[in-house]
Amino acid sequence: MTAPQIPDKFHFKIGEVSRILGVKTYVLRFWETEFRISPAKNKSQHRVYNRQDVEMLLEIKHLLYDERFTIEGARAKLKERLKDRQKQLKLDLAENPYRATLRKIKKDLSRIHSILK
């Protein structure tokens, strides 16, 4: 089964998200409480989901409906995936070995610039 296409938009109303996911709106509201998803509210206090919320809801639907996880199991799986993503983001960049030399050059250039003014 292919994942539904998310329209190229930034914000989605609950009805739109319901159609994209193929679930009723009350299911989305239930998932909000179970998975701590907090969509923003517009001026008229209607839920407005961002693209990241919709992607998360698609992932939740996949875990619950396709992989047959329980709510608790899906919650644990999402936490595990979040930890994996955070590990990938950590960059252990080595210190630039020429940093001190570059600072000295910058200082010298600043002095030369002030002399030439």
Secondary structure, DSSP 4 states (H G I P E B T S, - for coil): -PPPPPPS-SEEEHHHHHHHHTS-HHHHHHHHHHHT---EE-TT--EEEEHHHHHHHHHHHIIIIIS---HHHHHHHHHHHHHHHHHHH---PPPPTTHHHHHHHHHHHHHHHHHH-
